[in-house]
Amino acid sequence: MSNFGLPPEKLKEARSKLPPIKLSSFIDPREPWVLVPDGNLLGFFHWVPKNLRVGPWSPFALPTLTLAASVLVYHRPSSSAGFNDEHYNYPALVKLILRINHAMRFPAIASASITFLIWNVVLFPIIYNYGFDSKEKKANFLKFNCAFRMVQQHVCNIIYAVMNTIVSVTINDNNDNGDNRPVLFQTDDLWRGAASIFLYGIFYLLVLDRIGVHIYPVFSPRTNYVSAMSG
């Protein structure tokens, strides 16, 4: 695991101070909301302003989440929308897999696009330029960002998503007329994308925020701009 530019001795010290976190910690009312010191897991997120890591949520946070959930429920597609498997002479299990594949097309390309843009265009330049106070730390962070795993997650991932959701899915897959145009996304695909992003946001707020993992600080529920950023 990368040190994110932290000296090994500081990382070791941070690990020794890390309180035990169990699954029950997330539902125990006696536990504080932020389960790690300063809302900063092992010191990896020192570059995130403290007011975005700890403290009360903005009064706009819960109304924004409630409104988003209400909009999703109101605009949910009908059960007949989207993928039609009637012309497939396949077993029920294969049809179920095809339906899941269809449902995940737009969420896959949407999440890959958001990750690519937010990390490479917003977060990486901010962290690199303002998150470290020495050239050595910047060099370590740059090395971490160019590691194989990070390149796969933040660069190649969008290539794989396009290949698997647009290039490899054609109208010819649904009939025998030789039409190789890509299958266009529909309104129900947009809804599934929005729903998947909303569910990830809930996971981010209820789990990652509590253990001090702030990979998207611009979406912190503690800023009064939370409504605009979530929109």
Beta strands, then each sheet from edge to edge (+ up, - down):
end
